[in-house]
Amino acid sequence: MLKRRTVLQGALAGAVLSGCSTGTPESAPTVDPGALPLEVVAGAEYGGFAAAAYRKKYPNATVTSVVEPLLRDKVLTRFQAGGPPDVVLNVGDKALELPRLVAQGQVADLRSVLDAPAWDNAKAKVSDGILPGMLESGQYDGTQRTINYVATVYGLWYSSGLFQRRGWDVPRTWPELLALGTEMKGAGLPAFVYPGNHPYYVLELILTLAAKTGGHDVVKRIDNLEDGAWRDSSVVRAISAVGELVKRGLMAPGSAKFDHIAAQKRFLASKAGMLPCGNWLENEMKTSIPANFALTMFAVPPLDGSPALPRGLHVAATAPYLVSAKAKNKAGGLEFLRAALSRDVAAQVTTEANQLTIVRGAADGLEIGTALRSARDLLGAAGDQAITWYFDSWYPAFATAAAEATGEFLAGGVPVSDWSGKIQVAADDLKKDKAVTKYHRA
């Protein structure tokens, strides 16, 4: 299974894709955006939250916001017929296939939105208020075709209530993590549980650890299918470190056969001390979180005291907003996105939808629970050390093969050298396959 919530929230947008656009920025709107009706179709309710701010600025405007998670079924034909909505938030179980729409010229260039004055601060540009590294996932051949609105944070989850009762500290390095896991095991508590049916969760952990060790270039080389990328010393060190969890018996029995819900339920029942997952966990399992559990996330700790990215954190920009190139009110659509990227609207999304956004500082000071607060604090501390990769969206079949190899490794089926070698061979074969479109990350 791939990066589940990233895919569902539109990661098929890809990043820095080749051969999809001219790269020529469109000019800022010169017509009154409020003179025409504006139609917004969103796969989630928060996609329409900017409507109030838009109406306030354009009092005579008519704004229609509809929630429709089955976008591929309900909206795709409108693009093909030449009458698409003005704005789409591309999330839901049937999100639109964005690369295809981009190739067909259906998606507007959003550079003018980013270069425009911020909605709530005319002295700054919109782009100045966006977290570092969060725009690339919406770029096609260097042109900003989507703005991926939600910042999905990955890390290790624990119960701070349990840790406080046991006197356990959050580990700051991998050796400390191993020591804590050993102490948990001695107390009769498996240190980790993971969904073996979806081994991408552990592959995500490995890649984050590798990037923290060796820097951004480690995952960039993987994305670009460079020779030997999966045999990089940082990757080998990371998989070896995760292998120690297995060797020391720190994985919960049965993990290899769990799906994500089963693994998460065991963790929330305090039958395991830690769980690797993204920050959608709270929304997905809110009815199963015990009182006083104090669900909290911490960042994957580095292997040693001298990592390349000490504050490194895997962050995926998801939930792409787009404006239709053939929109009846394109100017209004661009203005709607500018409003969505204001701190007030982004703060509403965090408060009401329990989602972090790419808007810098929008969640600061909000009264939110321990889970989202911990993810917010990690995201703020990461700064320019947010770790991103795209191969799983660009080449899903290859990513599945890499995840399956990770599952075999965790089950004791292959040694470290065979794990890295097997994935590298698959990457090399993919690189040679002329039938698969290749993408490049700058």
C-alpha positions as CSV (number, residue, x, y, z in Angstrom):
1,M,0.0,0.0,0.0
2,L,1.3,3.4,-0.9
3,K,1.3,6.6,1.1
4,R,-2.4,6.1,1.8
5,R,-3.7,9.6,2.7
6,T,-1.3,11.4,0.3
7,V,-2.6,9.4,-2.6
8,L,-6.2,9.9,-1.5
9,Q,-5.7,13.6,-1.1
10,G,-4.3,14.0,-4.6
11,A,-0.6,13.2,-4.7
12,L,-1.0,12.0,-8.2
13,A,-0.4,15.7,-9.0
14,G,3.2,14.7,-9.0
15,A,6.0,17.3,-8.8
16,V,8.2,19.1,-11.3
17,L,6.8,16.9,-14.1
18,S,8.3,17.0,-17.6
19,G,6.6,17.8,-20.8
20,C,3.3,19.1,-19.4
21,S,3.3,22.8,-20.0
22,T,4.9,25.8,-21.7
23,G,6.0,27.3,-18.4
24,T,4.8,30.8,-19.4
25,P,3.2,32.5,-16.4
26,E,-0.3,33.9,-16.9
27,S,-0.9,37.6,-16.1
28,A,-2.8,38.7,-13.0
29,P,-6.5,39.1,-13.4
30,T,-7.6,42.4,-15.0
31,V,-11.3,41.9,-14.7
32,D,-13.5,42.3,-11.6
33,P,-13.6,38.7,-10.1
34,G,-16.9,39.5,-8.3
35,A,-18.7,40.5,-11.5
36,L,-19.3,36.8,-12.4
37,P,-20.7,33.9,-10.3
38,L,-18.0,31.6,-8.8
39,E,-18.4,27.8,-8.6
40,V,-16.3,25.8,-6.2
41,V,-16.4,22.0,-6.1
42,A,-14.5,20.4,-3.3
43,G,-13.9,16.8,-2.2
44,A,-14.0,17.9,1.4
45,E,-16.0,20.6,3.2
46,Y,-13.0,22.7,4.1
47,G,-12.5,23.4,0.4
48,G,-15.3,26.0,0.6
49,F,-14.2,27.7,3.7
50,A,-12.7,30.7,1.8
51,A,-16.1,31.6,0.4
52,A,-16.9,33.8,3.3
53,A,-13.7,35.9,2.9
54,Y,-14.4,36.1,-0.8
55,R,-17.9,37.3,-0.3
56,K,-16.7,39.9,2.2
57,K,-14.3,41.4,-0.4
58,Y,-16.8,41.1,-3.3
59,P,-20.2,41.7,-1.6
60,N,-22.1,41.4,-4.9
61,A,-20.5,38.1,-5.8
62,T,-22.5,34.8,-6.0
63,V,-20.4,31.9,-4.7
64,T,-21.6,28.3,-5.0
65,S,-19.6,25.8,-3.0
66,V,-20.4,22.1,-3.3
67,V,-18.9,19.1,-1.5
68,E,-18.4,16.2,-3.9
69,P,-15.9,13.5,-3.0
70,L,-16.5,11.5,-6.2
71,L,-14.9,14.1,-8.5
72,R,-14.0,11.6,-11.2
73,D,-17.6,10.5,-11.6
74,K,-19.3,13.9,-11.2
75,V,-16.9,16.5,-12.5
76,L,-14.5,14.9,-15.1
77,T,-17.1,15.0,-17.9
78,R,-17.6,18.7,-17.3
79,F,-13.9,19.3,-18.1
80,Q,-14.2,17.3,-21.3
81,A,-17.4,19.1,-22.3
82,G,-15.8,22.5,-21.8
83,G,-17.9,23.6,-18.8
84,P,-15.8,22.9,-15.7
85,P,-16.1,24.4,-12.2
86,D,-14.0,27.5,-11.6
87,V,-12.2,25.9,-8.6
88,V,-11.7,22.3,-7.6
89,L,-10.2,20.9,-4.3
90,N,-9.0,17.6,-5.6
91,V,-9.5,15.2,-2.6
92,G,-11.7,12.2,-2.1
93,D,-12.0,8.6,-3.0
94,K,-12.2,9.4,-6.7
95,A,-9.9,12.3,-7.2
96,L,-9.2,13.6,-10.7
97,E,-6.1,12.4,-12.5
98,L,-4.3,15.7,-12.6
99,P,-1.4,14.8,-14.9
100,R,-3.9,14.0,-17.6
101,L,-5.8,17.2,-17.1
102,V,-2.6,19.2,-17.2
103,A,-1.5,17.5,-20.4
104,Q,-4.9,18.4,-21.9
105,G,-4.5,22.1,-21.1
106,Q,-7.4,22.0,-18.6
107,V,-5.5,23.5,-15.6
108,A,-4.6,27.1,-15.2
109,D,-1.2,28.5,-14.2
110,L,-1.3,29.6,-10.6
111,R,1.9,31.7,-10.5
112,S,0.0,34.9,-10.5
113,V,-1.7,33.8,-7.2
114,L,1.7,33.3,-5.5
115,D,3.1,36.6,-6.8
116,A,0.0,38.6,-5.8
117,P,-0.2,40.5,-2.5
118,A,-1.2,38.4,0.4
119,W,-4.9,38.5,1.2
120,D,-4.3,39.8,4.7
121,N,-1.0,41.6,4.2
122,A,-0.6,43.8,1.1
123,K,3.1,44.3,1.9
124,A,4.0,40.7,1.3
125,K,3.4,38.2,-1.5
126,V,1.2,35.2,-1.1
127,S,4.3,32.9,-1.6
128,D,6.0,34.6,1.4
129,G,3.4,33.1,3.7
130,I,3.8,29.5,2.5
131,L,6.0,26.9,4.3
132,P,9.3,26.0,2.6
133,G,9.2,23.1,0.2
134,M,5.4,22.9,-0.1
135,L,4.9,24.3,-3.6
136,E,7.0,21.8,-5.6
137,S,4.4,19.1,-5.4
138,G,2.1,21.2,-7.6
139,Q,4.6,22.1,-10.3
140,Y,4.5,20.6,-13.8
141,D,7.6,21.3,-15.9
142,G,8.2,24.3,-13.6
143,T,4.7,25.7,-13.9
144,Q,2.5,25.9,-10.8
145,R,-0.6,24.1,-11.8
146,T,-1.9,23.2,-8.4
147,I,-1.4,24.5,-4.9
148,N,-1.4,21.6,-2.5
149,Y,-3.1,23.0,0.5
150,V,-2.7,20.4,3.4
151,A,0.6,19.7,5.1
152,T,0.6,16.0,6.0
153,V,3.2,15.3,8.7
154,Y,4.7,11.8,9.3
155,G,6.3,10.6,12.5
156,L,6.1,8.2,15.4
157,W,3.0,8.3,17.6
158,Y,2.9,7.5,21.3
159,S,0.6,8.1,24.3
160,S,2.1,10.9,26.4
161,G,-0.2,9.9,29.2
162,L,1.4,6.4,29.2
163,F,4.9,7.9,28.9
164,Q,4.3,10.1,31.9
165,R,2.9,7.3,34.1
166,R,5.9,5.1,33.2
167,G,8.5,7.9,33.5
168,W,9.6,7.4,29.8
169,D,11.3,10.1,27.8
170,V,10.8,10.7,24.1
171,P,14.0,9.4,22.4
172,R,16.3,12.0,20.8
173,T,18.5,9.5,18.9
174,W,18.1,6.1,17.5
175,P,20.2,4.4,20.2
176,E,17.8,6.1,22.8
177,L,14.9,4.7,20.8
178,L,16.4,1.2,21.0
179,A,17.0,1.6,24.7
180,L,13.4,2.8,25.3
181,G,12.1,-0.1,23.2
182,T,14.1,-2.6,25.3
183,E,12.7,-1.1,28.5
184,M,9.2,-1.3,27.1
185,K,9.8,-5.0,26.2
186,G,11.0,-5.6,29.7
187,A,7.7,-4.1,31.0
188,G,5.8,-6.5,28.8
189,L,4.9,-4.0,26.2
190,P,5.9,-4.4,22.5
191,A,7.7,-1.2,21.4
192,F,6.3,-1.0,17.9
193,V,3.3,-2.1,16.0
194,Y,3.0,-1.7,12.2
195,P,0.5,-2.7,9.5
196,G,2.3,-5.5,7.7
197,N,-0.4,-5.6,5.0
198,H,0.8,-2.1,4.1
199,P,4.6,-2.1,4.5
200,Y,4.9,1.3,3.0
201,Y,4.5,2.7,6.5
202,V,7.9,1.2,7.5
203,L,9.5,2.1,4.1
204,E,8.4,5.7,4.9
205,L,10.2,5.4,8.2
206,I,13.4,4.1,6.5
207,L,13.5,6.8,3.9
208,T,12.9,9.5,6.5
209,L,15.8,8.1,8.6
210,A,18.0,8.0,5.5
211,A,17.3,11.6,4.5
212,K,17.9,12.8,8.1
213,T,21.3,11.0,7.9
214,G,22.4,12.0,4.4
215,G,20.4,15.1,3.5
216,H,17.8,16.0,0.9
217,D,19.9,14.6,-2.0
218,V,19.4,11.0,-0.7
219,V,15.7,11.0,-1.6
220,K,16.2,13.3,-4.7
221,R,18.5,10.6,-6.2
222,I,15.8,8.0,-5.5
223,D,13.2,10.1,-7.2
224,N,15.4,10.7,-10.2
225,L,16.2,6.9,-10.6
226,E,19.9,7.6,-10.3
227,D,22.3,4.7,-10.4
228,G,22.9,3.2,-7.0
229,A,20.5,5.5,-5.2
230,W,19.0,2.6,-3.2
231,R,22.5,1.4,-2.2
232,D,23.5,4.8,-0.8
233,S,25.2,4.4,2.5
234,S,22.5,6.5,4.3
235,V,19.8,4.2,3.0
236,V,21.7,1.1,4.0
237,R,22.3,2.5,7.5
238,A,18.6,3.3,7.8
239,I,17.4,-0.1,6.8
240,S,20.0,-1.7,9.1
241,A,18.8,0.4,12.0
242,V,15.2,-0.6,11.4
243,G,16.3,-4.2,11.2
244,E,17.5,-3.8,14.8
245,L,13.9,-3.4,15.9
246,V,13.2,-6.8,14.5
247,K,16.4,-8.5,15.8
248,R,15.7,-7.2,19.3
249,G,12.1,-8.4,19.3
250,L,10.7,-5.0,19.6
251,M,7.9,-5.5,17.1
252,A,4.4,-6.5,18.3
253,P,3.6,-10.1,17.5
254,G,1.3,-10.4,14.5
255,S,2.3,-7.1,13.0
256,A,3.2,-8.7,9.7
257,K,-0.5,-9.7,9.2
258,F,-2.2,-6.5,10.4
259,D,-3.9,-4.0,8.2
260,H,-3.7,-0.3,9.2
261,I,-6.9,-0.3,11.3
262,A,-5.9,-3.4,13.2
263,A,-2.4,-2.0,13.9
264,Q,-3.8,1.4,15.0
265,K,-6.4,-0.2,17.3
266,R,-3.7,-2.3,19.0
267,F,-1.7,0.9,19.5
268,L,-4.6,2.8,20.9
269,A,-5.4,-0.1,23.2
270,S,-1.9,0.4,24.7
271,K,-0.8,-3.0,23.3
272,A,2.3,-1.3,21.7
273,G,4.2,1.7,22.7
274,M,4.8,3.4,19.3
275,L,3.3,3.5,15.8
276,P,4.6,5.0,12.5
277,C,1.9,6.9,10.7
278,G,0.9,10.3,9.3
279,N,-1.1,12.9,11.2
280,W,-4.4,11.8,9.6
281,L,-4.4,9.2,12.4
282,E,-6.5,11.3,14.8
283,N,-9.2,12.0,12.3
284,E,-9.3,8.4,11.2
285,M,-9.4,6.9,14.7
286,K,-11.1,9.6,16.7
287,T,-13.8,7.3,18.0
288,S,-11.2,4.8,19.2
289,I,-8.9,7.1,21.1
290,P,-9.3,6.6,24.9
291,A,-9.7,9.4,27.3
292,N,-6.4,10.6,28.8
293,F,-4.5,8.8,26.1
294,A,-2.9,12.1,25.0
295,L,-2.1,11.0,21.4
296,T,1.2,12.7,20.5
297,M,3.7,12.6,17.6
298,F,7.5,12.8,17.7
299,A,9.9,13.0,14.8
300,V,11.9,10.0,13.7
301,P,15.1,10.3,15.8
302,P,18.4,10.5,13.9
303,L,20.9,7.7,13.9
304,D,23.5,9.7,15.7
305,G,24.4,13.1,17.0
306,S,25.5,14.5,13.7
307,P,22.7,14.1,11.2
308,A,22.6,16.2,8.0
309,L,18.9,17.2,8.8
310,P,18.6,17.2,12.6
311,R,15.1,18.7,12.4
312,G,14.2,16.6,9.4
313,L,10.6,15.6,9.1
314,H,8.7,13.9,6.3
315,V,6.0,16.3,5.1
316,A,3.8,15.8,2.1
317,A,1.8,18.7,0.6
318,T,-1.5,17.2,-0.3
319,A,-5.1,18.3,-1.2
320,P,-4.5,20.1,-4.5
321,Y,-6.5,23.2,-5.3
322,L,-6.7,24.0,-9.0
323,V,-8.4,26.6,-11.2
324,S,-9.8,25.4,-14.5
325,A,-8.1,26.9,-17.6
326,K,-11.6,27.1,-19.2
327,A,-13.3,28.5,-16.2
328,K,-16.1,31.0,-16.7
329,N,-14.6,33.1,-13.9
330,K,-10.9,32.3,-13.9
331,A,-10.1,35.6,-12.2
332,G,-12.5,34.7,-9.4
333,G,-11.0,31.3,-9.1
334,L,-7.5,32.8,-8.6
335,E,-8.9,35.2,-6.0
336,F,-10.6,32.4,-4.2
337,L,-7.2,30.6,-3.9
338,R,-5.6,33.8,-2.6
339,A,-8.3,34.0,0.1
340,A,-7.8,30.3,1.0
341,L,-4.1,31.0,1.5
342,S,-4.8,33.7,4.1
343,R,-4.0,33.0,7.7
344,D,-7.6,33.4,8.9
345,V,-9.0,30.8,6.4
346,A,-6.2,28.4,7.0
347,A,-6.7,28.7,10.8
348,Q,-10.4,27.9,10.3
349,V,-9.4,24.8,8.4
350,T,-7.1,23.7,11.2
351,T,-9.7,24.4,13.9
352,E,-12.7,22.9,12.2
353,A,-11.3,20.2,9.9
354,N,-8.3,19.3,12.2
355,Q,-5.9,19.7,9.2
356,L,-2.6,21.5,9.1
357,T,-2.2,23.7,6.0
358,I,0.8,25.0,4.1
359,V,0.2,28.5,5.4
360,R,3.0,29.6,7.6
361,G,2.0,30.2,11.2
362,A,-1.7,29.8,10.6
363,A,-2.1,27.2,13.3
364,D,0.0,29.0,15.9
365,G,-1.8,29.7,19.1
366,L,-4.9,27.7,18.3
367,E,-6.5,25.6,20.9
368,I,-6.1,22.2,19.4
369,G,-5.6,18.7,20.8
370,T,-2.3,17.0,21.6
371,A,-2.1,15.1,18.4
372,L,-2.4,18.0,16.0
373,R,-0.5,20.3,18.3
374,S,2.5,18.0,18.3
375,A,2.4,17.7,14.5
376,R,2.1,21.5,14.2
377,D,5.1,22.1,16.5
378,L,7.2,19.6,14.6
379,L,6.2,21.2,11.3
380,G,7.1,24.6,12.5
381,A,10.5,23.5,13.9
382,A,11.4,21.6,10.6
383,G,11.6,24.8,8.6
384,D,13.7,24.1,5.4
385,Q,14.4,20.6,6.7
386,A,11.0,19.2,5.6
387,I,11.7,16.0,3.7
388,T,9.8,15.3,0.6
389,W,9.8,12.6,-2.1
390,Y,7.6,11.8,-5.1
391,F,8.6,8.4,-6.6
392,D,5.6,6.7,-5.0
393,S,3.2,9.0,-6.9
394,W,5.2,9.0,-10.1
395,Y,5.8,5.3,-10.3
396,P,3.2,3.5,-8.0
397,A,4.0,0.0,-9.3
398,F,7.7,0.5,-8.4
399,A,6.8,1.9,-5.0
400,T,4.6,-1.1,-4.3
401,A,7.5,-3.4,-5.2
402,A,9.8,-1.4,-2.8
403,A,7.2,-1.6,-0.1
404,E,6.7,-5.4,-0.6
405,A,10.5,-5.9,-0.4
406,T,10.4,-4.0,2.9
407,G,7.7,-6.3,4.1
408,E,9.8,-9.3,3.2
409,F,12.7,-7.8,5.1
410,L,10.7,-7.2,8.2
411,A,9.5,-10.8,8.1
412,G,13.1,-12.0,8.0
413,G,12.9,-13.1,4.4
414,V,15.8,-11.1,3.0
415,P,19.0,-9.6,4.5
416,V,19.9,-5.9,4.1
417,S,22.0,-6.4,1.0
418,D,19.3,-8.3,-0.8
419,W,16.7,-5.6,0.2
420,S,18.7,-2.7,-1.3
421,G,19.8,-4.8,-4.2
422,K,16.3,-6.0,-5.1
423,I,14.9,-2.5,-5.0
424,Q,17.8,-1.1,-7.0
425,V,17.3,-3.7,-9.7
426,A,13.6,-2.7,-9.9
427,A,14.6,0.9,-10.1
428,D,17.1,0.2,-12.9
429,D,14.6,-1.8,-14.8
430,L,12.1,1.1,-14.5
431,K,14.7,3.5,-15.7
432,K,15.2,1.4,-18.9
433,D,11.5,1.0,-19.5
434,K,10.6,3.4,-22.4
435,A,6.9,2.7,-22.0
436,V,6.9,4.6,-18.6
437,T,7.1,8.3,-18.6
438,K,10.0,9.5,-16.5
439,Y,9.9,12.6,-14.3
440,H,12.8,14.7,-12.9
441,R,13.2,16.5,-9.7
442,A,15.4,19.6,-9.7
